C-alpha cells in the first residue's frame, strides 16, 4: 500500500457500493455505478468505463468526471487500454509524463491535464472481453498491488452487473417487440379482414423480403398506418408484402 493513496474501506461501505452496481437496471446506469464504485473503493479521484467487443472498438461509456472522461476518450483504442484489454493483469502507470511505453498516446504526449497515475483493468462478460476500467489520480505512484487487487473485485462485480443489465434490456426489447407486432397485426386484421395467422404472415414475409427487423416493420405500420407495397383499404382482398428490390 502506498503512503500517497491509502485505502481503508469499511466493509459496510464496500457492500453499499457493490449493491449500487447490482441495483442498476440499464447498461448506462450500470457502468455509471461501476465507475462510482471504483472511486469509492480504490481511492482514485476519477474513474471511467470503456466498452467494446474488441480493443479497437473501445468507446467511453461512463466517467465520474467530465475532464477525466475527455482525457480517456481522446484515443480509447490505443495505449494502455489496448494492452489491458488483452490481459488479465492490470496496466499501472506511475507517472504519465515520464511514460515511455506509449510516447504518442495523447495523455502522455500532452501532460497538461494534471494526471500522474493510471490503473487500467479489463473485465469480461460471459467469458469474453467486454471493456476496461480506468482509474486516475493526480499524484504519482498512487496505485500498487493493493489497488490492483481491489480493482479485480470491482471488475468482477462489473462483469456480473453488465451481463444482467444486458439480459434485462434484451428481455425488455423482446416484450416491446411483441407488443408492437400485436398492434400491427391488429391494424392489418381490421383493415383487410384477415385473421391473426395471415396478419403475422404478412409482417414476417415483409420483414424477410425487405431484410428489416420485424419490430421495425411493425413500428412503421403503427406510425404510418401503411407499408410500401400494401394496397390501400378497399383496394383488394389480398395483402402483398413489398417485393424485394
C-alpha positions as semicolon CSV with decimal commas, in nm:
position;residue;x (nm);y (nm);z (nm)
1;X;0,000;0,000;0,000
2;X;0,138;0,340;-0,090
3;X;0,152;0,630;0,154
4;X;0,018;0,861;-0,116
5;X;-0,314;0,691;-0,156
6;X;-0,407;0,482;0,148
7;X;-0,729;0,284;0,119
8;X;-0,930;0,198;0,426
9;X;-1,278;0,085;0,325
10;X;-1,532;-0,012;0,590
11;X;-1,694;-0,342;0,494
12;X;-2,039;-0,182;0,519
13;X;-1,939;0,095;0,275
14;X;-1,789;-0,156;0,033
15;X;-2,112;-0,353;0,048
16;X;-2,315;-0,038;-0,019
17;X;-2,105;0,047;-0,323
18;X;-2,129;-0,303;-0,469
19;X;-2,505;-0,309;-0,407
20;X;-2,547;0,012;-0,607
21;X;-2,384;-0,161;-0,904
22;X;-2,624;-0,455;-0,894
23;X;-2,933;-0,239;-0,841
24;X;-2,882;-0,063;-1,174
25;X;-3,124;-0,181;-1,443
26;X;-2,976;-0,048;-1,769
27;X;-2,628;-0,066;-1,923
28;X;-2,587;0,311;-1,883
29;X;-2,685;0,306;-1,516
30;X;-2,466;0,001;-1,454
31;X;-2,142;0,140;-1,596
32;X;-2,201;0,471;-1,416
33;X;-2,245;0,278;-1,090
34;X;-1,929;0,075;-1,160
35;X;-1,728;0,393;-1,214
36;X;-1,861;0,533;-0,887
37;X;-1,782;0,203;-0,716
38;X;-1,422;0,232;-0,838
39;X;-1,379;0,583;-0,698
40;X;-1,526;0,482;-0,363
41;X;-1,319;0,165;-0,328
42;X;-0,989;0,247;-0,499
43;X;-0,938;0,594;-0,359
44;X;-0,882;0,735;-0,708
45;X;-1,000;1,086;-0,792
46;X;-1,182;0,976;-1,109
47;X;-1,280;0,659;-1,290
48;X;-1,417;0,569;-1,631
49;X;-1,553;0,267;-1,815
50;X;-1,473;0,183;-2,177
51;X;-1,690;-0,073;-2,353
52;X;-1,620;-0,269;-2,670
53;X;-1,601;-0,624;-2,805
54;X;-1,252;-0,556;-2,940
55;X;-0,971;-0,327;-2,828
56;X;-1,005;-0,123;-3,146
57;X;-1,376;-0,072;-3,073
58;X;-1,342;0,061;-2,718
59;X;-1,554;0,369;-2,650
60;X;-1,618;0,577;-2,340
61;X;-1,937;0,457;-2,170
62;X;-1,918;0,635;-1,833
63;X;-1,695;0,867;-1,633
64;X;-1,721;1,018;-1,287
65;X;-1,556;1,339;-1,409
66;X;-1,608;1,520;-1,740
67;X;-1,244;1,628;-1,774
68;X;-1,118;1,280;-1,698
69;X;-1,371;1,139;-1,944
70;X;-1,237;1,362;-2,222
71;X;-0,880;1,254;-2,144
72;X;-0,976;0,886;-2,150
73;X;-1,182;0,926;-2,468
74;X;-0,906;1,110;-2,656
75;X;-0,778;0,784;-2,807
76;X;-0,951;0,491;-2,634
77;X;-0,831;0,216;-2,866
78;X;-0,457;0,269;-2,808
79;X;-0,210;0,297;-2,525
80;X;-0,266;0,105;-2,202
81;X;-0,629;0,031;-2,289
82;X;-0,529;-0,198;-2,576
83;X;-0,269;-0,373;-2,361
84;X;-0,507;-0,417;-2,067
85;X;-0,785;-0,544;-2,295
86;X;-0,567;-0,837;-2,395
87;X;-0,459;-0,936;-2,044
88;X;-0,597;-1,038;-1,706
89;X;-0,330;-0,823;-1,540
90;X;-0,379;-0,454;-1,471
91;X;-0,171;-0,196;-1,652
92;X;-0,039;0,053;-1,397
93;X;0,126;0,383;-1,486
94;X;0,315;0,555;-1,203
95;X;0,398;0,880;-1,380
96;X;0,229;0,970;-1,709
97;X;0,472;1,246;-1,819
98;X;0,762;1,003;-1,784
99;X;0,585;0,708;-1,952
100;X;0,785;0,558;-2,241
101;X;0,569;0,263;-2,350
102;X;0,324;0,478;-2,548
103;X;0,503;0,806;-2,627
104;X;0,247;0,916;-2,890
105;X;-0,058;0,836;-2,679
106;X;-0,235;1,173;-2,613
107;X;-0,232;1,163;-2,228
108;X;0,144;1,104;-2,241
109;X;0,223;1,343;-2,524
110;X;0,025;1,625;-2,359
111;X;0,069;1,602;-1,980
112;X;-0,104;1,933;-1,910
113;X;-0,411;1,750;-1,780
114;X;-0,253;1,703;-1,436
115;X;-0,296;1,326;-1,418
116;X;0,001;1,126;-1,298
117;X;-0,122;0,776;-1,212
118;X;-0,346;0,542;-1,409
119;X;-0,472;0,191;-1,343
120;X;-0,639;0,006;-1,630
121;X;-0,800;-0,337;-1,592
122;X;-1,010;-0,548;-1,826
123;X;-1,342;-0,705;-1,737
124;X;-1,531;-0,981;-1,915
125;X;-1,894;-1,066;-1,981
126;X;-1,981;-1,432;-2,049
127;X;-1,607;-1,507;-2,051
128;X;-1,544;-1,260;-2,336
129;X;-1,361;-0,927;-2,301
130;X;-1,620;-0,651;-2,279
131;X;-1,436;-0,339;-2,165
132;X;-1,187;-0,183;-1,928
133;X;-1,197;0,006;-1,601
134;X;-0,974;0,316;-1,592
135;X;-0,882;0,481;-1,261
136;X;-0,685;0,804;-1,236
137;X;-0,505;1,006;-0,969
138;X;-0,310;1,337;-0,978
139;X;-0,033;1,200;-0,754
140;X;0,245;0,977;-0,891
141;X;0,267;0,612;-0,785
142;X;-0,086;0,617;-0,644
143;X;-0,164;0,256;-0,737
144;X;0,013;-0,065;-0,641
145;X;-0,071;-0,432;-0,582
146;X;-0,330;-0,348;-0,315
147;X;-0,528;-0,124;-0,550
148;X;-0,492;-0,380;-0,827
149;X;-0,643;-0,648;-0,601
150;X;-0,938;-0,423;-0,521
151;X;-0,976;-0,334;-0,890
152;X;-1,013;-0,705;-0,969
153;X;-1,302;-0,720;-0,720
154;X;-1,462;-0,415;-0,881
155;X;-1,434;-0,563;-1,231
156;X;-1,581;-0,894;-1,117
157;X;-1,886;-0,705;-0,992
158;X;-1,888;-0,514;-1,321
159;X;-1,885;-0,836;-1,523
160;X;-2,190;-0,975;-1,342
161;X;-2,382;-0,648;-1,338
162;X;-2,327;-0,568;-1,706
163;X;-2,431;-0,922;-1,806
164;X;-2,753;-0,892;-1,603
165;X;-2,827;-0,544;-1,739
166;X;-2,782;-0,664;-2,097
167;X;-3,016;-0,955;-2,032
168;X;-3,277;-0,724;-1,878
169;X;-3,255;-0,485;-2,172
170;X;-3,287;-0,773;-2,419
171;X;-3,595;-0,902;-2,237
172;X;-3,747;-0,555;-2,231
173;X;-3,686;-0,518;-2,605
174;X;-3,843;-0,859;-2,668
175;X;-4,155;-0,765;-2,470
176;X;-4,174;-0,431;-2,651
177;X;-4,136;-0,604;-2,987
178;X;-4,419;-0,846;-2,909
179;X;-4,649;-0,556;-2,820
180;X;-4,564;-0,369;-3,140
181;X;-4,617;-0,677;-3,357
182;X;-4,952;-0,739;-3,187
183;X;-5,064;-0,384;-3,260
184;X;-4,951;-0,407;-3,622
185;X;-5,133;-0,737;-3,666
186;X;-5,449;-0,574;-3,531
187;X;-5,424;-0,298;-3,789
188;X;-5,391;-0,549;-4,074
189;X;-5,672;-0,768;-3,942
190;X;-5,910;-0,475;-3,913
191;X;-5,817;-0,315;-4,245
192;X;-5,813;-0,626;-4,463
193;X;-6,044;-0,864;-4,281
194;X;-5,780;-1,133;-4,227
195;X;-5,710;-1,348;-3,924
196;X;-5,410;-1,324;-3,691
197;X;-5,217;-1,603;-3,866
198;X;-5,235;-1,429;-4,204
199;X;-5,160;-1,092;-4,048
200;X;-4,845;-1,226;-3,885
201;X;-4,751;-1,396;-4,212
202;X;-4,772;-1,064;-4,395
203;X;-4,544;-0,895;-4,141
204;X;-4,298;-1,184;-4,144
205;X;-4,277;-1,202;-4,525
206;X;-4,238;-0,826;-4,547
207;X;-3,958;-0,844;-4,288
208;X;-3,777;-1,122;-4,476
209;X;-3,808;-0,968;-4,822
210;X;-3,703;-0,620;-4,711
211;X;-3,432;-0,753;-4,476
212;X;-3,578;-0,546;-4,192
213;X;-3,640;-0,647;-3,833
214;X;-3,998;-0,749;-3,757
215;X;-4,012;-0,492;-3,477
216;X;-3,917;-0,214;-3,721
217;X;-4,178;-0,326;-3,973
218;X;-4,446;-0,328;-3,703
219;X;-4,348;0,018;-3,579
220;X;-4,356;0,158;-3,932
221;X;-4,707;0,024;-3,984
222;X;-4,828;0,161;-3,649
223;X;-4,685;0,509;-3,712
224;X;-4,771;0,549;-4,082
225;X;-5,072;0,316;-4,094
226;X;-4,930;0,170;-4,414
227;X;-4,631;-0,010;-4,559
228;X;-4,479;0,039;-4,905
229;X;-4,630;-0,222;-5,134
230;X;-4,953;-0,271;-4,937
231;X;-5,274;-0,172;-5,116
232;X;-5,496;0,088;-4,953
233;X;-5,802;-0,033;-4,765
234;X;-6,070;-0,147;-5,005
235;X;-5,819;-0,191;-5,286
236;X;-5,842;-0,570;-5,286
237;X;-5,889;-0,870;-5,063
238;X;-5,527;-0,982;-5,063
239;X;-5,231;-0,817;-4,894
240;X;-4,888;-0,836;-5,053
241;X;-4,553;-0,761;-4,892
242;X;-4,324;-0,520;-5,067
243;X;-4,131;-0,703;-5,340
244;X;-3,759;-0,739;-5,276
245;X;-3,562;-0,493;-5,491
